[in-house]
Amino acid sequence: MNPFNDPVGAFERVASSRPHHPAVIDGDLVVSFGDLHLDVLFRCEALLTAGLEPGGRVAIVAESSADFLSTALAVWRAGGVLVTVYPSSSHDDLQYALESSEPVLVVAGEAQQEAVSAALTTTPIASIELFQPTSVRTDTEPNPANLREPLSLICFSSGTTSRPKAIMLTATAVHNCAETYGEVWHLSSDDRGIVCLPMAWMYGLASTSLALLLRGATTIVVRRARPDLLAAAMRRHQATFIAGVTTTFAKLAMHAKDEGLGQETFGALRLCISGGEPRNEAAFERWTSVSGVSVLDAYCSSECLPLVTYDPTVDPEPRPGSAGKLVPRAQLRIVDANGDDVAAGEVGEGLSTGPGLMLGYWRDPDQTEQALTPDGWYRTKDLVRMDEDGYVFVVGRLSDVIIRGGINISPGEVERALRMHPDVLDVTVVGLQDDMYGERVVAAVVAAEGLDVDALRAHAEETLTAYKRPSEYVVVNEFPVTSTGKVDRRALAARLDDAASTAARD
């Protein structure tokens, strides 16, 4: 048997070896591995009694919790396909996700049941808290035939495309993701990891929660990535590990400074991982100054994961700007516009493959064909480079490139330069329509009190080539974010464009 294709079996082996060890801390609830396993068995039996058959799709629309984890494991144990849907989805996105995936059953949190009922009226709904499913649909279309491996999970992208993409994954992909991160990050039963990421996202489910559980570590659920809640959980539970997005650590650093927090709060931490967004070295340095722990990186996409991260025993401090090195079993090519490999150190589009490669997009063969090369590589649409030591640098997104007067500008490069200014707490650079140049470079800045925009403009003149410098600087309190906490560049650009149009009319 492939050692990387059975997340349920791996969990049950851990549960049998340390039944009394805390598996999940969810608020005041502490669930041991043995009790979590019993709940998985109970929910599995309930699903089978309700009529779930092999391959039946079961959707979860709920906040992260111990119940979420036991339900996910129970669906897989019963032979079902798990469908994860963000509980914060708008009505249209929720309806799209449920109607397109056609689950035989929806498991919903108490706070989501009304929205689920409004979005999908033909499918039984079970409470994730009480979990008493009585029936399942029997009239849904079967899973796609002729897949290279059986379908195990459908998750939806958190990007800013017109509709979230439904990504089909195998049990091999899920298990390999959890096992690989557990291996590279050296997770053990001594670890207590905070999960403040939605478990509907692979980053929250496989990369962190399952990575912790399959290593016998304790998962600490924090449903909201508010810095006050995170700091309190770290202090209360002496957390050793936390993963988040860039914004998580930027806000934590600000909170720690405002509240005068230090080693008494964060002293147990040994590992901080950021993923999902470009690195903000200035914010990470502020976090390290109060916590004593560097922020390492993880880079991949749900379509092919894991890919790049740091081994903290090899690199306790990150190489500035780098997401780390390739993980075991993953492969990366960097190609030019013609699909040819670029020379070492040059920038190109990243292509990835490995055990975590998706099966494709659910019921969307055209989009699948666009995303995958004929020989099985996923087109990341990220601009990356690899240095001579094997460190990978994510330069930006192909889709984010600003074209000004026919010249390509990477927002990430401009952001990195502006973050070097001491009064810039964070910055996002977008391209807005310009009648003369096609697009103009605009910087939205979260600033420290007293930022002098003219001084920031002078800083840009010293650090950036003329055509890369922003033509406008807009000070904002915060950026709009996606359901996973990443900056929503499309929404930000629309907001800035509206503000500019209003100002022009006035």
VEXDREN-2710 file (C-alpha; in Angstrom, 1 decimal):
% VEXDREN-2710
k/r/px/py/pz
1/MET/0.0/0.0/0.0
2/ASN/1.2/3.5/-0.8
3/PRO/2.2/5.0/2.6
4/PHE/0.9/8.4/1.6
5/ASN/-2.7/7.6/0.7
6/ASP/-4.7/6.9/3.9
7/PRO/-5.2/9.9/6.2
8/VAL/-7.9/8.0/8.2
9/GLY/-5.7/5.0/8.8
10/ALA/-2.8/7.2/9.9
11/PHE/-5.0/9.1/12.3
12/GLU/-6.3/5.8/13.8
13/ARG/-2.8/4.5/14.3
14/VAL/-1.9/7.7/16.3
15/ALA/-5.1/7.5/18.3
16/SER/-4.5/4.0/19.3
17/SER/-1.0/4.7/20.5
18/ARG/-1.8/7.8/22.6
19/PRO/-5.6/7.7/23.4
20/HIS/-5.3/10.1/26.4
21/HIS/-3.2/12.8/24.7
22/PRO/-5.0/16.0/23.8
23/ALA/-5.9/16.0/20.1
24/VAL/-8.0/19.2/19.8
25/ILE/-8.5/22.2/22.1
26/ASP/-11.6/24.0/21.0
27/GLY/-12.3/26.9/23.4
28/ASP/-12.9/25.3/26.8
29/LEU/-13.4/21.8/25.2
30/VAL/-10.4/19.5/25.3
31/VAL/-10.8/16.3/23.2
32/SER/-8.3/13.4/23.5
33/PHE/-7.2/11.3/20.6
34/GLY/-9.3/8.4/22.0
35/ASP/-12.4/10.5/22.3
36/LEU/-11.9/12.1/18.8
37/HIS/-11.6/8.6/17.4
38/LEU/-14.8/7.5/19.1
39/ASP/-16.6/10.5/17.6
40/VAL/-15.3/9.7/14.2
41/LEU/-16.6/6.1/14.5
42/PHE/-20.0/7.4/15.8
43/ARG/-20.3/9.9/12.8
44/CYS/-19.2/7.3/10.3
45/GLU/-21.8/4.8/11.5
46/ALA/-24.5/7.6/11.4
47/LEU/-23.5/8.4/7.8
48/LEU/-23.8/4.8/6.8
49/THR/-27.1/4.3/8.6
50/ALA/-28.4/7.4/6.8
51/GLY/-27.6/5.7/3.5
52/LEU/-24.3/7.1/2.4
53/GLU/-22.7/5.0/-0.3
54/PRO/-19.1/4.8/-1.5
55/GLY/-18.3/8.0/-3.5
56/GLY/-21.3/9.9/-2.1
57/ARG/-20.4/13.6/-1.7
58/VAL/-20.9/15.2/1.7
59/ALA/-20.5/18.9/2.0
60/ILE/-19.4/20.7/5.2
61/VAL/-20.4/24.3/5.7
62/ALA/-19.2/25.2/9.2
63/GLU/-16.7/27.0/11.2
64/SER/-13.4/25.3/12.2
65/SER/-13.9/23.0/15.2
66/ALA/-13.3/19.6/16.7
67/ASP/-16.6/18.6/15.1
68/PHE/-15.3/19.7/11.7
69/LEU/-12.3/17.4/12.0
70/SER/-14.2/14.4/13.2
71/THR/-16.9/14.8/10.5
72/ALA/-14.2/15.1/7.8
73/LEU/-12.5/11.9/9.0
74/ALA/-15.9/10.2/9.3
75/VAL/-16.8/11.0/5.7
76/TRP/-13.6/9.5/4.5
77/ARG/-13.9/6.5/6.7
78/ALA/-17.4/5.8/5.4
79/GLY/-16.0/5.9/1.8
80/GLY/-17.5/9.3/1.0
81/VAL/-16.1/12.3/-0.8
82/LEU/-15.7/15.4/1.4
83/VAL/-16.8/18.8/-0.1
84/THR/-15.5/21.8/1.9
85/VAL/-17.3/25.1/1.5
86/TYR/-16.3/28.4/3.2
87/PRO/-18.9/29.2/5.9
88/SER/-18.4/32.9/5.1
89/SER/-19.4/32.5/1.5
90/SER/-21.9/35.0/0.0
91/HIS/-25.3/33.6/-0.9
92/ASP/-24.4/33.4/-4.6
93/ASP/-21.0/31.6/-3.9
94/LEU/-22.7/29.2/-1.4
95/GLN/-25.4/28.4/-3.8
96/TYR/-23.0/27.9/-6.7
97/ALA/-20.7/25.6/-4.6
98/LEU/-23.6/23.4/-3.4
99/GLU/-25.5/23.3/-6.6
100/SER/-22.4/22.5/-8.7
101/SER/-21.0/19.8/-6.3
102/GLU/-24.5/18.1/-5.8
103/PRO/-23.8/16.7/-2.3
104/VAL/-26.0/13.9/-1.1
105/LEU/-25.9/15.5/2.4
106/VAL/-24.9/18.9/3.8
107/VAL/-23.4/19.1/7.3
108/ALA/-23.8/22.7/8.5
109/GLY/-23.0/24.6/11.6
110/GLU/-25.8/26.2/13.6
111/ALA/-24.9/29.6/12.3
112/GLN/-24.9/28.4/8.7
113/GLN/-28.0/26.3/8.6
114/GLU/-30.4/29.1/7.5
115/ALA/-28.0/30.2/4.7
116/VAL/-27.6/26.6/3.5
117/SER/-31.4/26.0/3.5
118/ALA/-31.9/29.2/1.4
119/ALA/-29.2/28.1/-1.0
120/LEU/-30.1/24.5/-1.5
121/THR/-33.6/23.2/-0.9
122/THR/-33.4/19.7/-2.2
123/THR/-30.7/18.2/-0.1
124/PRO/-30.9/16.9/3.5
125/ILE/-29.1/19.0/6.1
126/ALA/-27.5/17.7/9.3
127/SER/-26.3/19.7/12.2
128/ILE/-22.5/19.4/12.7
129/GLU/-23.0/19.8/16.4
130/LEU/-25.8/17.3/17.0
131/PHE/-25.0/15.1/14.0
132/GLN/-28.1/13.1/13.5
133/PRO/-28.4/12.6/9.7
134/THR/-31.5/10.6/8.8
135/SER/-31.3/10.4/5.0
136/VAL/-29.2/11.3/1.9
137/ARG/-30.1/12.1/-1.7
138/THR/-30.0/9.3/-4.2
139/ASP/-30.5/11.3/-7.4
140/THR/-27.2/13.0/-7.8
141/GLU/-24.8/12.5/-10.7
142/PRO/-21.9/10.1/-10.0
143/ASN/-18.3/11.2/-9.7
144/PRO/-16.2/11.5/-12.9
145/ALA/-15.1/8.2/-14.4
146/ASN/-11.5/7.3/-15.5
147/LEU/-9.7/9.3/-12.9
148/ARG/-6.2/8.3/-12.1
149/GLU/-7.1/7.7/-8.5
150/PRO/-10.5/7.8/-6.6
151/LEU/-11.8/11.3/-5.8
152/SER/-11.6/12.1/-2.0
153/LEU/-12.0/15.8/-1.6
154/ILE/-13.5/18.8/-3.5
155/CYS/-12.4/22.1/-2.1
156/PHE/-13.1/25.6/-3.5
157/SER/-10.5/28.2/-4.3
158/SER/-10.4/31.3/-2.3
159/GLY/-9.2/33.5/-5.1
160/THR/-10.9/36.5/-6.7
161/THR/-12.0/34.9/-10.0
162/SER/-15.6/35.3/-11.0
163/ARG/-16.5/32.0/-9.4
164/PRO/-14.5/29.8/-7.0
165/LYS/-12.9/26.9/-8.7
166/ALA/-13.8/23.4/-7.5
167/ILE/-10.6/21.5/-7.1
168/MET/-10.7/17.7/-7.1
169/LEU/-8.1/16.0/-4.8
170/THR/-7.2/12.4/-3.9
171/ALA/-6.6/10.8/-0.5
172/THR/-3.0/10.6/-1.5
173/ALA/-2.8/14.3/-2.0
174/VAL/-4.4/15.0/1.4
175/HIS/-2.3/12.5/3.3
176/ASN/1.0/13.4/1.6
177/CYS/0.4/17.1/2.4
178/ALA/-0.1/16.4/6.1
179/GLU/2.8/13.9/6.3
180/THR/5.2/16.1/4.4
181/TYR/4.7/19.2/6.5
182/GLY/4.8/17.1/9.7
183/GLU/8.1/15.7/8.5
184/VAL/9.7/19.0/7.3
185/TRP/8.5/21.1/10.2
186/HIS/9.5/18.3/12.7
187/LEU/6.1/18.3/14.4
188/SER/5.7/15.9/17.4
189/SER/3.4/15.1/20.3
190/ASP/5.2/17.9/22.2
191/ASP/3.7/20.5/19.8
192/ARG/0.6/22.5/20.4
193/GLY/-0.3/24.3/17.2
194/ILE/-2.8/27.1/16.7
195/VAL/-5.0/26.8/13.7
196/CYS/-6.7/30.1/12.9
197/LEU/-7.2/29.2/9.2
198/PRO/-10.5/28.0/7.9
199/MET/-10.6/24.2/7.7
200/ALA/-12.5/24.6/4.5
201/TRP/-9.1/25.7/3.1
202/MET/-6.4/23.0/2.6
203/TYR/-4.1/25.3/4.5
204/GLY/-6.3/25.0/7.5
205/LEU/-7.3/21.3/7.1
206/ALA/-4.4/19.3/5.7
207/SER/-1.4/21.6/6.0
208/THR/-2.0/22.4/9.7
209/SER/-4.8/20.5/11.4
210/LEU/-4.0/17.1/9.9
211/ALA/-0.3/17.7/9.9
212/LEU/-0.5/18.2/13.7
213/LEU/-2.9/15.3/14.4
214/LEU/-1.0/12.8/12.3
215/ARG/2.1/13.6/14.3
216/GLY/0.3/13.2/17.6
217/ALA/0.4/16.9/18.3
218/THR/-2.5/19.1/19.7
219/THR/-4.6/21.3/17.4
220/ILE/-5.7/24.5/19.1
221/VAL/-8.7/25.9/17.2
222/VAL/-9.0/29.7/17.1
223/ARG/-11.9/30.6/14.8
224/ARG/-11.0/34.2/14.2
225/ALA/-7.5/35.4/13.4
226/ARG/-7.9/38.4/15.7
227/PRO/-4.6/39.2/17.3
228/ASP/-6.0/39.5/20.8
229/LEU/-7.6/36.1/20.5
230/LEU/-4.4/34.6/19.1
231/ALA/-2.2/36.1/21.7
232/ALA/-4.5/34.9/24.5
233/ALA/-4.5/31.4/23.1
234/MET/-0.7/31.3/22.8
235/ARG/-0.3/32.4/26.4
236/ARG/-3.0/30.1/27.8
237/HIS/-1.9/27.0/26.0
238/GLN/1.8/27.7/25.6
239/ALA/1.5/27.2/21.9
240/THR/4.6/26.0/20.1
241/PHE/3.4/26.5/16.5
242/ILE/1.2/29.0/14.6
243/ALA/0.5/29.2/10.9
244/GLY/-1.2/32.1/9.2
245/VAL/-1.1/34.5/6.3
246/THR/1.1/37.6/6.1
247/THR/-1.6/39.8/7.6
248/THR/-1.9/37.5/10.7
249/PHE/1.7/38.3/11.7
250/ALA/1.5/41.9/10.8
251/LYS/-1.5/42.4/13.1
252/LEU/0.0/40.3/15.8
253/ALA/3.1/42.5/15.8
254/MET/1.0/45.7/16.1
255/HIS/-1.1/44.2/18.9
256/ALA/2.0/43.0/20.8
257/LYS/3.6/46.5/20.6
258/ASP/0.4/48.2/21.6
259/GLU/-0.2/45.9/24.6
260/GLY/3.4/45.6/25.6
261/LEU/3.5/41.8/25.1
262/GLY/6.7/39.8/24.9
263/GLN/8.4/36.6/25.8
264/GLU/5.9/35.8/28.7
265/THR/3.2/35.5/26.0
266/PHE/5.1/34.0/23.1
267/GLY/8.0/32.2/24.9
268/ALA/6.9/28.7/24.0
269/LEU/6.8/29.3/20.3
270/ARG/9.3/27.5/18.2
271/LEU/7.7/27.7/14.7
272/CYS/5.8/30.4/12.8
273/ILE/4.7/29.7/9.2
274/SER/3.2/32.2/6.8
275/GLY/1.6/31.2/3.5
276/GLY/-0.9/32.3/0.9
277/GLU/0.5/35.8/0.4
278/PRO/3.9/37.4/-0.6
279/ARG/6.3/37.9/2.3
280/ASN/6.2/41.2/4.2
281/GLU/9.8/41.3/5.6
282/ALA/9.3/44.5/7.6
283/ALA/6.2/43.2/9.4
284/PHE/7.9/39.9/10.0
285/GLU/10.9/41.6/11.5
286/ARG/8.5/43.5/13.9
287/TRP/6.9/40.2/14.9
288/THR/10.3/38.6/15.5
289/SER/11.4/41.5/17.7
290/VAL/8.5/40.9/20.1
291/SER/8.2/37.1/19.9
292/GLY/11.8/36.0/19.4
293/VAL/10.7/33.7/16.5
294/SER/11.3/34.2/12.8
295/VAL/8.4/33.8/10.3
296/LEU/9.2/31.0/7.9
297/ASP/7.2/30.5/4.7
298/ALA/5.2/27.9/2.9
299/TYR/4.3/28.2/-0.8
300/CYS/2.0/26.1/-2.9
301/SER/-1.5/26.1/-4.3
302/SER/-4.4/23.8/-3.5
303/GLU/-4.1/22.4/-7.0
304/CYS/-0.7/20.9/-6.2
305/LEU/0.5/20.8/-2.6
306/PRO/2.8/20.9/-0.8
307/LEU/5.6/22.5/-2.8
308/VAL/8.0/24.8/-1.0
309/THR/8.7/25.6/2.7
310/TYR/11.5/25.8/5.3
311/ASP/12.9/23.1/7.6
312/PRO/13.4/25.1/10.8
313/THR/16.3/22.9/11.9
314/VAL/18.2/23.8/8.7
315/ASP/17.0/27.4/8.4
316/PRO/15.9/28.8/11.7
317/GLU/15.9/32.2/10.0
318/PRO/14.5/32.7/6.5
319/ARG/16.5/33.8/3.5
320/PRO/15.0/37.3/2.9
321/GLY/12.3/37.2/0.3
322/SER/12.4/33.4/-0.2
323/ALA/9.6/31.0/0.4
324/GLY/12.1/28.2/1.2
325/LYS/13.1/25.0/-0.6
326/LEU/11.3/22.2/-2.4
327/VAL/9.8/19.6/0.0
328/PRO/10.3/15.9/-0.5
329/ARG/8.4/14.3/-3.4
330/ALA/7.5/17.7/-5.0
331/GLN/8.9/18.9/-8.3
332/LEU/9.2/22.4/-9.7
333/ARG/10.0/23.7/-13.2
334/ILE/10.5/27.4/-14.1
335/VAL/9.6/28.2/-17.7
336/ASP/9.5/31.1/-20.1
337/ALA/6.5/32.2/-22.2
338/ASN/7.4/29.4/-24.7
339/GLY/7.4/26.7/-22.1
340/ASP/11.1/26.3/-22.1
341/ASP/13.1/26.0/-18.8
342/VAL/14.8/29.2/-17.9
343/ALA/18.4/29.5/-16.8
344/ALA/19.2/29.2/-13.1
345/GLY/18.3/32.4/-11.2
346/GLU/16.0/33.7/-13.9
347/VAL/12.3/34.5/-13.4
348/GLY/9.6/32.4/-15.1
349/GLU/6.3/30.8/-14.5
350/GLY/6.4/28.0/-11.9
351/LEU/5.1/24.5/-13.0
352/SER/4.6/22.0/-10.2
353/THR/3.8/18.3/-9.9
354/GLY/4.0/15.5/-7.3
355/PRO/1.7/13.3/-5.1
356/GLY/-0.5/16.4/-4.4
357/LEU/-1.4/17.1/-8.0
358/MET/-5.1/17.6/-8.4
359/LEU/-7.3/15.4/-10.5
360/GLY/-8.7/18.5/-12.2
361/TYR/-11.5/20.9/-11.7
362/TRP/-14.9/19.5/-10.9
363/ARG/-17.0/19.3/-14.1
364/ASP/-14.8/21.8/-15.9
365/PRO/-12.6/19.9/-18.5
366/ASP/-11.8/23.1/-20.4
367/GLN/-10.4/24.9/-17.3
368/THR/-8.6/21.7/-16.3
369/GLU/-6.9/21.5/-19.7
370/GLN/-5.8/25.1/-19.3
371/ALA/-4.4/24.5/-15.8
372/LEU/-2.5/21.3/-16.5
373/THR/0.2/20.5/-19.1
374/PRO/-0.3/17.4/-21.2
375/ASP/2.5/15.7/-19.3
376/GLY/1.0/16.4/-15.8
377/TRP/2.4/19.7/-14.5
378/TYR/0.2/22.4/-12.9
379/ARG/0.6/25.9/-14.3
380/THR/0.8/28.0/-11.1
381/LYS/0.6/31.3/-12.9
382/ASP/3.2/32.6/-10.4
383/LEU/6.4/34.3/-11.4
384/VAL/9.2/32.6/-9.5
385/ARG/12.9/32.1/-9.5
386/MET/15.3/29.7/-7.8
387/ASP/18.8/30.7/-6.7
388/GLU/21.9/28.6/-6.9
389/ASP/21.3/27.2/-3.4
390/GLY/17.8/25.9/-4.2
391/TYR/15.8/28.7/-2.5
392/VAL/12.6/29.6/-4.3
393/PHE/11.5/33.3/-4.6
394/VAL/7.9/34.1/-5.5
395/VAL/8.2/37.4/-7.5
396/GLY/4.4/37.8/-8.2
397/ARG/1.4/36.6/-10.0
398/LEU/1.1/36.6/-13.8
399/SER/-2.4/37.9/-13.4
400/ASP/-1.3/40.7/-11.1
401/VAL/1.3/42.1/-13.5
402/ILE/0.7/45.8/-14.3
403/ILE/1.3/46.8/-17.9
404/ARG/2.3/50.4/-18.1
405/GLY/3.1/51.8/-21.5
406/GLY/3.8/48.2/-22.7
407/ILE/6.3/47.5/-19.9
408/ASN/5.5/44.7/-17.3
409/ILE/5.7/45.7/-13.7
410/SER/5.5/43.2/-10.8
411/PRO/3.4/44.6/-7.9
412/GLY/5.4/42.4/-5.5
413/GLU/8.7/44.1/-6.4
414/VAL/7.2/47.6/-5.8
415/GLU/5.7/46.4/-2.5
416/ARG/8.9/45.1/-1.2
417/ALA/10.7/48.4/-1.9
418/LEU/8.0/50.5/-0.2
419/ARG/7.9/48.3/2.9
420/MET/11.5/49.3/3.5
421/HIS/10.2/52.7/4.6
422/PRO/9.9/52.7/8.4
423/ASP/6.4/54.3/8.5
424/VAL/4.9/51.8/6.1
425/LEU/3.2/49.0/8.0
426/ASP/1.8/47.3/4.9
427/VAL/1.2/48.1/1.3
428/THR/-0.6/46.6/-1.7
429/VAL/0.1/47.8/-5.2
430/VAL/-2.4/47.5/-8.0
431/GLY/-2.8/48.8/-11.5
432/LEU/-5.7/51.1/-12.4
433/GLN/-6.8/52.1/-15.8
434/ASP/-5.0/55.0/-17.4
435/ASP/-6.0/56.7/-20.6
436/MET/-2.4/57.4/-21.7
437/TYR/-0.3/54.5/-20.4
438/GLY/-3.0/51.7/-20.2
439/GLU/-2.4/51.2/-16.5
440/ARG/-0.9/53.4/-13.7
441/VAL/0.7/52.1/-10.6
442/VAL/-1.2/52.9/-7.4
443/ALA/0.0/52.0/-3.8
444/ALA/-2.5/51.6/-1.0
445/VAL/-0.6/52.1/2.2
446/VAL/-1.4/51.1/5.8
447/ALA/0.8/53.6/7.6
448/ALA/2.1/54.4/11.0
449/GLU/1.0/57.7/12.5
450/GLY/2.7/60.6/10.9
451/LEU/3.6/59.1/7.5
452/ASP/4.9/61.8/5.2
453/VAL/3.7/60.8/1.7
454/ASP/6.3/63.1/0.1
455/ALA/9.0/61.3/2.1
456/LEU/7.7/57.9/0.9
457/ARG/7.7/59.2/-2.7
458/ALA/11.3/60.2/-2.3
459/HIS/12.1/56.8/-0.9
460/ALA/10.5/55.2/-4.0
461/GLU/12.7/57.4/-6.2
462/GLU/15.8/56.1/-4.4
463/THR/14.8/52.4/-4.6
464/LEU/12.8/51.9/-7.8
465/THR/13.3/52.5/-11.4
466/ALA/11.2/55.4/-12.7
467/TYR/8.6/53.4/-14.5
468/LYS/7.9/51.2/-11.5
469/ARG/7.2/54.0/-9.1
470/PRO/3.6/54.5/-8.0
471/SER/1.9/57.6/-9.5
472/GLU/-0.4/57.7/-6.5
473/TYR/-0.3/56.8/-2.8
474/VAL/-3.6/56.2/-0.9
475/VAL/-3.5/55.8/2.8
476/VAL/-6.0/53.2/4.0
477/ASN/-6.9/51.6/7.4
478/GLU/-7.0/48.1/6.1
479/PHE/-7.2/46.0/2.9
480/PRO/-10.3/44.0/1.8
481/VAL/-9.5/40.3/2.2
482/THR/-10.8/37.0/0.8
483/SER/-12.4/34.3/2.9
484/THR/-9.0/33.0/3.8
485/GLY/-7.6/36.4/4.9
486/LYS/-5.5/37.1/1.9
487/VAL/-5.6/40.6/0.3
488/ASP/-8.3/40.8/-2.3
489/ARG/-6.5/42.8/-5.0
490/ARG/-9.5/42.9/-7.3
491/ALA/-11.7/44.4/-4.6
492/LEU/-9.0/46.8/-3.6
493/ALA/-8.5/48.0/-7.1
494/ALA/-12.3/48.5/-7.6
495/ARG/-12.4/50.5/-4.3
496/LEU/-9.6/52.7/-5.3
497/ASP/-11.0/53.2/-8.8
498/ASP/-14.4/54.2/-7.4
499/ALA/-12.7/56.6/-5.0
500/ALA/-10.7/58.2/-7.9
501/SER/-13.9/58.5/-10.1
502/THR/-15.8/60.2/-7.2
503/ALA/-12.9/62.6/-6.6
504/ALA/-12.8/63.4/-10.3
505/ARG/-16.6/64.2/-10.4
506/ASP/-16.3/66.3/-7.3
END
